[in-house]
Amino acid sequence: MKNSFFIRFLVITLLLSNPFSLKSQSANNIRVLAYYLGSANPIDKYDVTQMTHIIFCFGQINGNRFSITKNDSAVIKKMVSLKKVNPELKVILSLGGGRGCKTCSDAFSTAAGREEFAKSINETHKYFGTDGLDLDWEFPTVEHFVGQKYSVADKVNFTKLVAAIREYNPGKELSFAAGAHAGIFEEVVEWKKVMKMMDYVNLMTYDIGSYQNRPDLPQYRHLALGEDAKITYHHTALYSTPDQLHAIPGKYAQFKTPGQERSVDWCVKYLLKMGIPASKIIVGAAFYGRVYEEVDYLNDGLYMPGKYKGGVSFKNFPAELPADSGYVYHWDEIAKAPWIYNKEKKIFVTFDDKRSVVLKTEYVIDNKLGGIMFWQLGNDSFRDGLLDVIDKTKKSYHP
């Protein structure tokens, strides 16, 4: 008995004398959410134990009901089967996507439409055994793409939609994907009302540094680059930089960029000032790069006019952006973000890499945020990829 008491006393003493150990364990208990868009076959090649959530992308609206295809059904079933490997895994349905809410404004404009949708989600949960819904309506009150219906009433109707989903789906998780722009923060949803009913918000803190050349804005008028021209930025920077407000030297000396609000840190602080709980904020990472062409060599391509070419998956970087073909790696110490520039080909690439993802994960832990998510799992390597970096940081980082 004395030995047993002594051992217990010693263990308690050691734990109390090392609060750092206790703090690191609790601080690193963050969500890791993987959006996934693709076929069913590759999903189980990733290490599912490194995720807390996997999000199916995307269901659509058919009338007022949640709708999926036969292939979607196979994907969801595969996701649910992963619970055998990770019993704690949450499988989340998702509505919409960048162009998937063409009729959301109409469907959710009436109480009957919202109720029918909420009930259809409940039916889907029961059929598949899924755990929640992520609303990816891009965006209420905004014409996100030509032909998408929208209305000023969407803002209030979104709140009512969330309430209806809560009513008919008790015990299920509920989140939404938020565009990381000041205007969207202010205009599209009733944040304080909505977040009382949400488990968390997935901040799309990627694609936040790209601006179309708009002739109606004075800072663009002298460029005359055409409708498809944009400005190269860090599209998923951790911190804002003073350079976003400063003129670029040389022949683009008149050009000034519109604001510093293009970073993870800016978005998080904006929401915290609004009173959104830190524990409900999920930061987004990019498992892909954005590629621009016809980019001037000044500043190694950063903050220069260019034309958006497309995306490249993280797993394809070595093959598509080889260093021995002139693709030179750069690091912005203020933004904590990488970029690649090929002077000969005038190609600029903005992206997240292992270094920046480590820092984002540490930022989440340091600021006691709800977690980190990423778009998207299919862009990652099966092993030794960015998901692996998040997992290792989550387990080893000591704030």
ABEGO torsion letter per residue (X at the ends): XAAAAAAAAAAAAAAAABAAAAAAAAAABBBBBBBBBEBAAAAAABBAAABABBBBOBBBBBEABBBBBAAAAAAAAAAAAAAAABAABBBBBBBEEAAAAAAAAAAAABAAAAAAAAAAAAAAAAAAGBAEBBBBBOBBGBBABBGBBBBAAAAAAAAAAAAAAAAABBGBBBBBBBBBBAAAAAAABBAAAAAAABABBBBBBBGAABBBBBAABAAAAAAGAEAABBBBBBAABABBBAAAABBBBEAAAABBBBEAABBAAAAAAAAAAAGBBAAABBBBBBABBBBBBGBBABGGGBGBBBBBAEBBBAAAAAAABBAAAGBBBBBBAAAGBBBBBBAAAGBBBBBBBAAAAAAAAAAAAAAGBAEBBBOBAAABBABGBAAAAAAAAAAABBX
